[in-house]
Amino acid sequence: MLTGRKGVAFLRGLLLAGSMVLTTSSWGIHAAHAQAALSPADRGWVIRVQDAMNATTTMKGRFEQTAPDGQRTTGTVWLARPGRMRFEYDKPSPLLLVANDGKVVFRDTQLDQTTEIPLDRTPLGLLLSQHVSLSGDVTVTDFHHDNGMVQISAVRTAAPGEGTLVMFLSEQPLALRGWLVVDAQGRQTRVSLSDIVQGVSVSDNLFALPKEN
């Protein structure tokens, strides 16, 4: 399987994050590695978020991805926990990203390049795990709850340098609305979700990993 430079850069931008401070909208996002000092109310919200994510087994929706250079792409996303996700980009984009079998595979048909990295080395692995837990193996590094939105930053406790995932959720209903990641050079990539439908029937064929032609 080929590992193209463009594919590696794309995956790092979409999935991998470093330790730094971000700013977006009116909130400061502190994607540091230290555990956040959570109030009892904050801890209650974190538990509710954890429970809501574990209750989501399948999902379909639309996504808009904003790359570090400001370029925007759209498409359809499917999720099937544990371990499976598909980003199907709208044409004329030649891109496809599928997570399955413990790996994330990115396919660029225009360049005829395929890139693969282990799912457990990406922050998105937190979303797709068998049981989403925001404690123990995962450290919550920042939390905000304001204006009907919940924001949680989390890292893998044993390997925080592998990335920080900042999740955005609506309060009513409590559901994932997108996430933000940042690479080690400070480039940020945001994925926003819309038209979300949970509990949909999904075909296993959606998560067939793309291969070389």
N, C-alpha and C positions, 0 to 999 in steps of 0.2 A: 504494500500500500504506500503510495507516494505521500510525502509530507511537504506541500508547497508552502513557500514563505507567506504568500497571501493568506492561505488557510490558517497557518499558525497565528498570524497577526489577528485575523478575524476572531478565532476562538479565544485568544487571550483578551481581546476587547469585549467580547460578549460574555465570557464566563469567568475570567480570572481577574483578581483585584489585589492591590497592595495595601499597605498601611499608610493612611494619609488622612487629611481633612478635606471634605467636600463642602460646597454650598450649592443648594438648589432650591428654587422657590423661595419661601420665607424662612425655611428651616436650615440650620446648620447641621450637616451630616458628619458626625465624628466617627469615621471608620477606623478607629484605633483598635489595638489588640487587648486593652485592659477591660476587665469586666465592668459593666455599667453598675452604678449605685442605684438600684431600683427601690422605689417605695413599695409598700404593701399593695397599693392600688396598681402600680406598674406591673408587679409580679402577677397580679390577678389577670391583667390584660394579656400578658405573655402566655399564661396558661390557656386563656380563651383562644388566642391565636393558634397555639399549638394544637388544641382540640379541633378547631375549625379546619386546619390544614389536614389533620389526620382523617377527618370526616369526608374530605374530598378524594375520591378514588379516580374519577375520570372528569375531564373538562375539555370543552372546545371553545375557542374564541378567536377574536382578531387581535393582532399585535401591530404596534408601530415601534420600530427600533430606530433610535437616534444614535449615530456613530460619533466617535470623538471629533471627526471633522464637520459635524453638523448634518451630514447626509442622512436622509430619512428613507427607510424602506418599510413596507407593510406586507402582511401576509396572514395566514391562518395557523393557529397553534392548537395542538392536541396534547393532552397530558393523560397518562394512565399510570397511577402509582401502584406498585413501586417500580421506579427505574426507567420509565419510558416517556419520551416527549418528542414531538415533531414540530419543527418550524418550516413551513412551506411558504416560500417567498412568492409574492405576486410577480407575474411576468411583466416586463422582460427580464427580471432578475434571474441569473443562472444559479442561484444559491439554494441549498437544501441542507438542513441540519436535523439529525436524528440521534436521540439518546436511547440506547437499548443494550442489553447484555453487558452492563457495566462499563460502557464506553460512550463517548460522544463522537460522532462522525460528521464531518462537514464536507459537502460536495459542491465544487464549482465546475459546472459543465462547460462553461465558456473556456476556462483554462485547462480543463480536463485534469483537475487536481482533487485529491481526496486527502483529508487530514483527520487523524484520529488521536484522541487523548482519553485517559481513564476518567470515568464519570466521578469517581471519588476524589479526584484532584481538582474538582470544580465546585464553586459555591452552589451551583444548581443541584449538586448532589444532595444538598440539604433538603430541597423541595421534593425530591424524588425518592427519598429513603423509605424503607419499609415502615418505619415509625418515626415521624417527625418529632424530634425532641429539642427543645430550646434550652437545655441544661445538660450538665455532664459532658458529653463529647462535643457539645456546642456551647460557645460562650456568647452571650448577648453583650455587645459592646456599646450599644446606644439605643435609646427608646424615646419616642415622642408620641403623644396623643393629643390632637388638637383639631378643631374644625371638622369633626366627623371622620378624620383619617388617623390611622395608626401606622407608625414607622418603626421598624426594628432592624438594627444592624447586627449581624452575627458572623462568627468565624468558627472554624473547627478548632477545638481547644488544643489538640495535640499538634496542629500544624497551621497556626494563624497566618503565616506568611503565604499560604497557598491561596488566600483570597478572602475578601469581605463581601458579603451579600447584604444589600440594603433592600428590605422588602416594604412595599407600600400596600396597605389594606384599607378598604372602606369599613366604617364602623357598622353601618346598617344597609345591607347585611354584612356580617364580618366575612370578607372574602378578599383574596389576593387580587390587586389591581395593577401590579407591575413590580419591577425591581431595578436597581441601579448597581453597576459594578464599575470598578476603576482599576486600571493596570498600574504597574509599578512606576510608570512614567507620568502618572497623573491624568491619563486620558480616560474619560468617562463615557460609558455606554449605557443608555437607558432603554428599557423595554416597557411599554405601556400596554395594558390589556383592555379590551372592550368587548361588548356583545358576548359576555361569558355565559355559557350554559354548563351547569354541572350535572353529573350523573348520566351523561350521554353514552350511548353505545358506540364503542370504537372497535375497528377491525385490527387484528394483529398485523395485517399487511401494511398499515400505516407506519409501523415501527420497524419495517425491514430496513436494515442498514444499507445505505448507498454504497455501491462498489464501482471500481474502475470499469470503463467500457472495454 
